[in-house]
Amino acid sequence: MSGNIELLSATLAAAKAEDRAALIAYLPAGFPSVDGGIDAVKAVVAGGADVVEVGLPHSDPVLDGPVIQTADDIALRGGVKIADVMRTVREAYEATGVPILVMTYWNPIDRYGIERFTAELADAGGAGCILPDLPVQESSVWREHADKHGLATVFVVAPSSKDERLATITAAGSGFVYAASLMGVTGTRESVGEQAQDLVRRTRATATLPVCVGLGVSNAQQAAEVAAFADGVIVGSAFVKRMLDAPDEESGLAAVRSLAGELAEGVRKR
């Protein structure tokens, strides 16, 4: 079975055709439980998310701030496995029909096996992977397997990335480019900042791939600000915090659905 890279591209193109940015939601698999994580994906899509990133919980999440680290720790203590991540992708995709990507660090894939991971992700209906710590110059084997299985390879660029480096990354990537709005780890911020707009401009100068911005967006106003210059707005910590702060799972699901609705309105007010 081939993966859903074409669905991802079509979804981003459809948002652009509507003169808006796509809303991309991030949620970790296995949090607050495997079933609860699947329900959370369904909830954000019901609220208005166009694309979902399913996080593969990792014990050393170098890009993730304290909110996502807390959720990852809950998932890992709950015994989440890669098989549970694949189940999350499969059931979420079958229930929603939207593109589902996996965001993961390289070590779990390397240990699991590249061919095994890509084949299972494609079979589950996944659209691709976001790989924040895989150096592009060391990614050829991964990309070969991802291409074979119809999966996008999304690389992360940062404000510190030089133009030459941006060109190398965008030439190797597929699906979209993940532009980190600032230097540092994930988390909500008071302001997303001008760095993000400059990074999107410089990245677009090197490629035709959509450029989606993450790190720091937590409300509709910020989503609208980013949507004014980016092809997609990525929100993670704000969703996870709503789940963490909720008194019970049902309340958490209602909270993330509500937030998705607010953000979906925000990306339409670019």
Secondary structure, 3 states (H helix, E strand, C coil): CCCCHHHHHHHHHHHHHCCCCEEEEEEECCCCCHHHHHHHHHHHHHHCCCEEEEECCCCCCCCCCHHHHHHHHHHHHCCCCHHHHHHHHHHHHHHHCCCEEEECCHHHHHHHCHHHHHHHHHHCCCCEEECCCCCHHHCHHHHHHHHHCCCEEECEECCCCCHHHHHHHHHHCCCCEEEECCCCCCCECCCCCHHHHHHHHHHHCCCCCCEEEECECCCHHHHHHHHCCCCEEEECHHHHHHHHHCCCHHHHHHHHHHHHHHHHHHHCCC
